[in-house]
Amino acid sequence: MWAVLDELHAEHCAAEEAEAAGEPRRAVAVPERDLYYRLKSRGAARNCAEVTRAVARAGTLLGARREDLGVVSSGGKGEVAGSIRIWAGASWHDCRAQGRFSVPGDPRAVADFRFQTSARFILVVEKETVFTRLLGERLDALVPVVLVTARGFPDVSTRMLLHHMAAAFPHLPVVGLADWNPHGVAIMSLYKFGYVKTVASEYSEEVAVPRMAWLGLHNKDLPASCPAEEFTPRDRALANTLLTASPAAELPAWALEVRAMASGAGRKVDIEGLYAHEQLAPLLMLKLLEGYWV
């Protein structure tokens, strides 16, 4: 931890010296992976996970967030597409004309974004593979929609962008699409509440989207012959957490879905497996237009 603080102290001192010399003040933003390589060269870190833990301990000690310390993600995970234009500080990025927009890794950069949209829905997609598939099937041509993904477990920057986007368009439904398994529910909970377990994180209020609903997958979406996998011990433990120590447990429809997953030996279904031989976009269009979410 002290080696991390030494590196960050040097960065902050350099920024102050530059400002004293008449240069514009700049925020310290050291990508975590760069920090790892610096520490590794000094023999002060063996792997990235060690640096992540050290940054977390330093933040706890000083009562500061990662970005306040000067540490940002090595690269943003999030992507946005569909019927939206994003002002990212220099120019407008039109996702329909220019393609996907990559969310920066520094949450501070996201706070000043502006948005324009003609969409009717904001759709948050758990997986990049499904996100890419929906773009390929031209979901946005069927129904005007903004698509957002963090390519799995969402980072703070993507959640903060979604929070600001939802606030900018309070009339738009915000719905999530995830696999039918405990991890999908946990990810939807993280977007909706800002945390999964009952203890809120330091970012919860700044990244939560309380009105977010769950579009699917739902138990009713699954045919009797649907290919399913059994729960692992990790799935079972997470399902128990969702039902006993998570804000998701307070949503009857969400809790009902988790209980259905966890019944018997437990089963889980991936979106890609369920819709391997048919188009997903037309089915989602119907669910969106009919308001089939919980």
C-alpha positions, 0 to 999 in steps of 0.5 A: 500500500505504501508503494502505491501511495508513494507513486501517487504522491509523486504524480500529485506533486508533479501536477502541482509543480506544473500548475505553479509553472503556469500550466493548466491544472490537470487531474491526476489519472494514473491507469491502474495497469500503468501503476502495476507496471511501475510497481513491478519494476521496483519489485513492489507488486507481483500481480494486478490483483495485489495493486487493486487491493493496495489501492482499496486499502489506501482509499479506506485509510484516507477516506478517498475514492480511487479517482480522488487518489488519482487511480482510474481503470486501465480502459473503460469497459462500457459501450453505447450504441443506438439512437443517441448522440453523446457530447464528450467534451470536444464534439458530438458522437452520433452512435447511429452514424459513427458506431459504438461509443466507448465509455472512458475509464475515469468516472470524472470524465463521464459526469459532464457528458450531455445526451440527445436521443430520439429513442423510446427505451434504454436497454442495458445488456449484460454481455457484449456478445448479445449487445453485438448481436442486437446491433447486427440484427438492427434492433434499433431499426425495429424500435428506437433504442439506446443500447448500453453494455459494460461487457459483463460485471459493470465498472463504475464509469458505465454505471455512472454514465447510465445514471446520468443518461437516465436522469437526462431522459426521465420519461424513458424506460430503462430495462435490463437484459441478462442471462437467467442465472444468479449472476445476471440478477446480481448485475441487474441489481448493481445497475438498479440499486448501486450495490448487490448486498445490503451494505451500500457502496460509496458510489451507490447513490451516484450510479444507481438507476432506481427505476430500472426494470428487468426485461429478461430473461424470465422463467416464462421466456424459457420453453420446456425443452430449453437447454439448461445447466445445473447450478455450481456451488458459487451459483447456489451461494449467490442465489442465497445472498440475493434472497436473504441479503440483497435489495433484490429480495425486496422485489417480489417478481425478482425474488420469484425468478431467483427461487425458480432458478434455485429450485431443485438442483438449480438451473441456469440459461444463457441467452445465446443458447436459448436463441441460437437458431432464431433472431433475438431482436424481433422478440425483444422488440415485442417485449419492449413495446408490450412493456413486458418487464418486472 
